[in-house]
Amino acid sequence: MFTGIIEELGTIQTLTNVRDGARIVVNAPTILSDAKIGDSIAVNGVCLTVVAMTTSTFNADISAETLRRTSLNQIRTGSKVNLERPMTPNARFGGHIVQGHVDAMGEFIGAKQEGDGWNVRIKFPLHLGKYIVEKGSITVDGISLTVAKLGDDWFEIAVIPHTWKVTNLSTLKRGNAVNLEVDIIAKYVERMMQPHQGRTKNGLTLEKLTEMGY
């Protein structure tokens, strides 16, 4: 489990296409201080496994399924990637619960500077809309962020100068894909409510309650 607090901005040193996906070598000297083979590291919000390492780089395999479903299919040699190690039991919970399981790809629409910070707009697939709420948490390329504004198929996040500096948000171009992971709590609540949908006591239905203004 991760928290969405980026620890290091790594660099893709090499990317090799293989039969069933790809293998990357990431330059990341900071987060490797206590890493070992088999550990998980979130790369742009995607949980990957360290399969080889040196003092300053680690290798990770990316499956064909992950390439199809995430923006890792767009990284190239030299690309900057957001990196985070899993949280430890005694760590501060600085962001929100992030699993490293990408729900969908969004699209970077643009960023507008406001004061020292930036307002970043992201377009999302319509099926994710029910999980996104204003002032709620969302993960963008592994970064725990708060929804500041919300439209029918887009949301905006207010990015402070520190986050802009230490993540890859400042490198994005209009149209670039980004990995989105919605708050896991919303998905669990939806699942628990499914057996009760459309059923209420005293003959009331959810539709009737809606008509009554509830």
N, C-alpha and C positions, 0 to 999 in steps of 0.2 A: 504494500500500500504506500502511496505517495501523498504529498500535501499540496503540490503545485507551486512550491517555492523553489525557483530555479537556483541551482548551486553554481553552475558553470556554463559558459557559452563555449561549446566545443566546436571543432572543425573536422569535417569529413576529410580524412587524409587520403583514403583510397576507397573506391566502390567497384566491386567485381560482380558482374552478373553470372549467376550459376543456373543450373538446369531448373531448380525448383525455387528460385528467388534470387537473393543477392547476399553478399557479405560486405560489411563495411568495417573500416578501421577508423576509429575516432580519436583525434588528439584531445586529451582531457586530463592533464596532469593533476589537477586539484582533487577531483572526486575519486581518483584511484589510490589515494593514500591508504585506505583500509579495505580496498576491494580485493576480491579473489574470483577465480574462475567458477562459474555457476551463479554468481550474484546477478540480481536484476538491476537494470538502470533504465530510467525513462528517457527516451530520445524523442524530442518533440511530442511528448505525451504518450509515446508508445512503449510499453514495457518490453524490453529486450534482455537477452541473457548474455553475459560475458562468456565467450568461448575461448578466448586467448587474450593475453595482455602483456604489456611491458610496463615500465615505470611511468610512462607518459601517454600510452595509447591502449585502447581495448578493441577487440574484434567482436562483432555480433552478427548473427545470421538473421536475415529477414525472409520470412516465408512468402510464397506467391500470394497467399490469402492476405497477408498484411500489406503487401505492395498494392493489391487491388483496392483495399479498403481505407488506406491512409495516404497522407501526403508524402510519406517516405519514398513513394515512386517518383518524386520530383527532385530529390536531393542529388547533388553532383559533387565531384571532388572540389573541395573548397567551400562547400555550403556550411553555414553556421547553424548549429542545432542546440536546442535547450536541453540541459542534462540535469537529472536529479536522482539521487540514491533513494532507496526505500527508507521510510522513517523507522526509527528505533523506538523501543518501549519508553525510553526516558527522554525522547526528543520533544521539543515544543511543537504544538500543532498550529503552525502559522497560517495555513491556508484552509483547505477543506478536504474531504475524503476524495482522493483521486486514485483510481484503480490502474490506470495505464491501459484501459480498454477503450479504444476510440469508438464512439457511437456513429459518427459520420464526418464527412469532410465539409467544411465551410469555405467561403470565398472571401478573401481580403478585398474590401471595396475601396478603402482609403483611410488616411489619417490626417487629422487637422490639428495643428498646434494651438493650444489654448494656455496662455501663460507659459510656465515652464513644462507643462505636461502636454499630453496628446489625447484627443478623442479618436478612437479607432472604431471603424464600422465593419462588421462582419455579416455576410449573408449566410443564412443557414437553410437546410432542406426543410420543407414544410412539416414533415412528420416529427421533427424535433421541437416544434413550437410549443407543444403542450408541456414540455419540461422546462421551458425557459421563462423566468419571471423577473420583472424589474427588481433590482436590489438583491437578486439571488446570485448564487455562485455558478460559474461555468469555467471549464478548462479550455484554453486555446493554445495549441501546440505545447501542452504540458504546463501552462502558466495558470495558476488560480487567479481568476479575475471576477469582478463584480459587474453585473449588467446595470448600466447607467440609464440607457434608453432602450425601448423595445418597439419594433415595428412588426408588420405581418410576416416578413421573411428576413429581417435583419435585427441586429442588436448593436449597441455601442458600448464600449468600455472606456473608462477614464484611466489613462496610464500615467503613472507618476514618472518623473525623470529617471529615478533609479531603475525601475523596471524596463523603461525604454532603452537604457544603457546596457543592462546586463542580460538582455534576452534578444532573440532574433526578430522581434517585432519591427525594429527600425530597418531591417533588411528586406521586408516584404514589399512586393510590387502589386499594383492593381491586378486582380485576376488570379493571384497565387492561391493555391489551396492551403487550408490550415486544418489541423486535426481538432475536432470538437468532442469533448466528453461532458455530458450533462451530469447534474448532481444525482448521485446514486440513490439518495433518499427519495427523490421524486419517483424514480422507477419502482422502488419497493412499495411505496404507498399505492401507486397505480395497480400493481400486481395484487396487493391485499384487498383492494376494492373491487376487483373484477368479479368475484362470485356474488357480490351484492348489487351490481349495477342493474337498474331497472326494477329492483325489488324494495319496497318499503312497507311499513305497517299501515293498517287502516285504509288500505286500498289506494294510497297515494303512490304516485310514480315520480321519478326524477323530472319527467317532462312537466307534470302538473305543478311541482314545486317551483320549477323555473318560471312557469306562467304566473305564479303567485308572487314572484319577485325574490325568491330565495336563491 
